[in-house]
Amino acid sequence: MRGDLRDRFAALVRDAGLAVEIVNAQSQGAPVAGTIQSAAAEARADLLIAGGFGHSRLRELILGGVTRSLLNGLELPVLLCH
């Protein structure tokens, strides 16, 4: 299901006239937000589009969150979609 939604969203962005490249990356134990931004940098992306997902404050305090990490360590413009 996720791939289908991702592909539909990519098609909408392409229809708006933007070039889209979908990149899959695995963190291999590294911080996920850093892995995502590194993959975007390797692809020479001008914009990173990511799904934002929120957890309870307690869970984020204990486990952290990729969305928050992306926002706290911006290396390129990010568009978060919920």
Order of alpha helices (4+ residues) and beta strands (2+ residues): alpha-alpha-beta-alpha-alpha-beta
